[in-house]
Amino acid sequence: MATVLHAVLRQFRWLPGRPRPATEMPFRARSDGVGLLYPHHIPTSPLQKALLAAGSAAMALYNPYRHDMVAVLGETTGHRTLKVLRDQMRRDPEGAQILQERPRISTSTLDLGKLQSLPEGSLGREYLRFLDVNRVSPDTRAPTRFVDDEELAYVIQRYREVHDMLHTVLGMPTNILGEIVVKWFEAVQTGLPMCILGALFGPIQLSAQSLQVLISELIPWAIQNGRRAPCLLNLYYEQRWEQPLRALQEELGITAPPIHIQGLA
């Protein structure tokens, strides 16, 4: 399966002489003359999308930390769901503003010094602490490539870039158990096929102790909070940096995790 996937992906490498989009181009930008809707866009047929979906699903289930394969799976299987999410954002004042302004989250757009200067317990300070403690960077999110609609491409890009915000708001670490809990929350909130697959099959790699904790305590907690909270894609996090994290959690109806899982895997 990996060989098939790599063969398909090789078809989509930039050809010699074809201009590569600049990494800092606005997301709305369109390329002239090559049928591209946004930077990094790779037009694909339904058959190509099916092959990419099958291969990326196998690879992502084999290794959940292959974020590139998770990204491909999300883009090739989530078209209808992305439309639903886009429509939800359009109906929400904060979500509509996000769609209009197209904010991006990366080290080039974040003022890390400002986040560091914010009060203890604020969203911005806690998000920065999450990045430091877990040694992750917002720059690791892959650019959207296989979504053949410019606005939907932004929606899934935004979903990726706020993933670490969900970890911060939910109080989940980046170990495999924490990632599975976040996937259950995201599955309930978004309905994206890749989230559902990750939630269902991710636990295969857990130890017996972690699996018991997940089933008995963490999955019910994630489902309950995912159903109760409004769609977190509608949160303009960049305008809420100074808001106390606890106040934001109360606003969203998100309760504290039932157990500390930092040491579990």
C-alpha positions in Angstrom: 0.0 0.0 0.0 2.8 2.4 0.8 4.4 1.7 -2.6 1.1 2.5 -4.3 0.7 5.7 -2.4 4.2 6.9 -3.1 3.7 6.2 -6.8 0.5 8.3 -6.8 2.1 11.1 -4.9 5.0 11.1 -7.3 2.6 12.1 -10.1 1.9 15.3 -8.3 5.4 16.6 -7.8 6.0 20.0 -9.3 7.2 19.6 -12.9 10.5 21.3 -14.1 9.7 24.9 -15.1 6.4 25.0 -13.3 6.4 27.9 -10.8 6.3 27.0 -7.2 4.0 29.2 -5.1 5.8 31.3 -2.5 5.1 30.1 1.1 4.1 33.5 2.2 1.5 34.1 -0.6 -2.0 35.0 0.7 -4.3 32.0 0.9 -6.7 33.6 -1.5 -4.0 33.9 -4.3 -4.7 32.1 -7.5 -2.1 30.9 -10.0 -2.5 32.0 -13.6 -2.4 29.5 -16.5 -2.1 26.2 -14.6 -5.6 25.8 -13.2 -4.6 26.2 -9.5 -7.0 27.7 -7.0 -4.6 28.6 -4.3 -0.9 28.1 -3.4 0.1 24.4 -3.2 -3.2 23.3 -4.9 -2.9 20.0 -6.8 -6.0 19.3 -8.9 -7.0 15.6 -8.8 -9.6 13.4 -10.4 -12.1 11.3 -8.3 -10.0 8.2 -9.0 -6.8 9.9 -7.9 -8.5 11.0 -4.7 -9.7 7.5 -4.0 -6.2 6.1 -4.4 -4.8 8.8 -2.2 -7.5 8.2 0.4 -6.9 4.5 0.6 -3.1 4.8 0.8 -3.1 7.6 3.3 -5.6 5.8 5.5 -3.5 2.7 5.7 -0.3 4.7 6.4 -2.0 6.9 9.0 -3.5 3.9 10.8 -0.1 2.2 10.8 1.6 5.3 12.2 -0.7 8.0 13.7 2.2 10.4 13.9 2.5 10.5 10.1 0.8 13.9 10.0 1.4 14.2 6.2 -0.7 11.1 5.6 -3.4 12.3 8.1 -3.5 15.6 6.1 -3.9 13.8 2.7 -6.7 11.6 4.2 -8.6 14.6 5.5 -8.4 16.4 2.2 -9.5 13.5 0.0 -12.4 12.3 2.2 -13.9 15.3 3.8 -15.5 17.4 0.9 -19.1 17.1 2.0 -18.3 17.6 5.7 -16.1 20.6 4.9 -19.1 22.2 3.2 -21.2 21.7 6.4 -18.4 23.2 8.5 -18.0 26.1 6.1 -21.8 26.8 6.3 -21.7 26.7 10.1 -18.9 29.3 10.0 -20.9 31.5 7.7 -23.8 31.5 10.0 -21.7 32.5 13.1 -20.6 36.1 13.4 -17.1 35.1 14.7 -16.8 32.3 12.2 -17.9 34.5 9.3 -15.2 37.0 10.3 -12.6 34.3 10.2 -13.7 33.3 6.7 -13.6 36.9 5.6 -10.2 37.8 7.0 -8.5 34.4 6.6 -6.1 34.5 9.6 -3.2 32.1 9.6 -1.3 30.6 12.6 2.5 30.2 12.3 5.6 31.6 13.9 5.6 34.3 11.2 2.1 35.5 12.1 2.3 35.0 15.9 3.8 37.7 18.2 5.6 35.3 20.5 6.9 38.1 22.6 3.4 39.4 23.2 2.1 36.0 24.1 4.9 35.6 26.6 4.0 38.9 28.2 0.4 38.0 28.8 -0.9 37.2 32.3 -0.6 33.7 33.7 -3.7 31.7 32.8 -4.6 33.6 29.7 -5.3 31.7 26.5 -2.2 33.1 24.8 0.1 32.4 27.6 -1.2 28.9 28.1 -1.0 28.2 24.3 2.6 29.3 24.4 3.2 27.0 27.4 1.6 24.1 25.5 4.0 24.6 22.6 7.0 24.8 24.9 6.2 21.9 27.1 5.3 19.5 24.3 8.0 20.8 22.0 5.7 21.4 19.1 5.6 24.2 16.5 2.6 25.8 14.6 4.8 25.6 11.5 4.5 21.8 11.2 1.0 21.9 9.7 1.1 20.8 6.1 -0.4 23.1 3.4 -3.7 22.1 1.8 -3.2 20.5 -1.6 -6.0 18.2 -2.7 -9.2 20.2 -1.9 -10.6 21.5 -5.2 -12.4 24.5 -3.7 -10.5 27.6 -2.4 -12.8 28.4 0.5 -13.0 24.8 1.7 -9.3 24.5 1.4 -9.0 27.4 3.9 -11.5 25.7 6.2 -9.4 22.5 6.5 -6.2 24.6 6.8 -7.8 26.5 9.7 -8.8 23.2 11.3 -5.2 22.0 11.2 -3.8 25.3 12.5 -6.1 25.5 15.5 -5.5 21.8 16.5 -3.0 22.8 19.1 -5.6 25.3 20.4 -7.9 22.4 21.1 -5.2 20.6 23.0 -4.8 23.8 25.1 -8.5 24.3 25.7 -9.1 20.6 26.5 -5.9 20.3 28.6 -4.7 17.3 26.6 -0.9 16.5 26.0 0.5 15.4 22.7 1.1 11.7 23.7 -0.9 9.1 21.8 -3.6 9.0 24.4 -4.0 12.7 24.4 -4.2 12.8 20.6 -6.9 10.1 20.6 -9.0 12.0 23.1 -8.7 15.2 21.0 -9.7 13.1 17.9 -12.9 11.9 19.7 -13.7 15.5 20.5 -13.0 16.6 16.9 -15.0 13.7 15.5 -18.1 14.8 17.5 -17.6 18.5 16.6 -16.7 18.2 12.9 -17.8 14.8 11.6 -14.7 14.7 9.4 -14.0 11.1 8.3 -10.3 11.2 9.3 -11.3 12.2 12.8 -13.7 9.4 13.1 -11.1 6.9 11.8 -8.5 8.2 14.1 -10.9 8.0 17.1 -11.9 4.4 16.3 -8.6 2.9 15.3 -6.1 5.0 17.2 -6.7 3.0 20.4 -5.3 -0.2 18.8 -1.8 1.0 19.8 -2.6 1.7 23.5 -1.6 -0.4 26.4 -4.3 -2.3 28.3 -4.2 0.3 31.2 -4.5 3.3 28.9 -7.3 1.6 26.8 -9.3 1.0 30.0 -8.9 4.6 31.1 -9.8 5.8 27.6 -13.0 3.7 27.3 -14.3 4.2 30.9 -13.5 7.9 31.4 -11.9 9.8 28.6 -14.2 8.9 25.6 -17.4 9.7 27.5 -15.8 13.0 28.6 -14.7 13.9 25.1 -18.1 13.1 23.6 -20.0 15.0 26.3 -17.9 18.1 25.8 -17.8 17.9 22.0 -21.6 17.8 22.0 -22.1 20.6 24.5 -19.5 23.1 23.2 -20.2 25.2 20.1 -18.1 24.6 17.0 -14.6 25.6 18.0 -13.7 26.4 14.4 -15.9 29.5 15.0 -13.5 30.9 17.7 -11.2 33.7 16.5 -8.4 32.7 18.9 -6.1 35.5 17.8 -8.6 38.0 19.2 -9.0 36.1 22.5 -5.3 35.8 23.6 -5.9 37.9 26.7 -9.0 36.0 27.7 -8.4 33.8 30.8 -8.4 30.1 29.7 -10.7 29.2 32.5 -13.2 31.8 31.4 -13.1 30.5 27.8 -13.6 27.0 29.0 -16.7 28.1 31.0 -18.0 30.0 28.0 -17.7 26.9 25.9 -19.0 24.5 28.6 -15.8 22.5 28.6 -15.1 20.7 31.9 -11.8 19.6 33.3 -10.5 16.2 32.2 -11.5 13.4 34.6 -8.0 12.2 34.9 -4.4 13.4 34.4 -3.0 11.5 31.5 0.5 13.1 31.0 2.2 9.9 32.1 0.0 7.4 30.3 0.6 6.1 26.8 
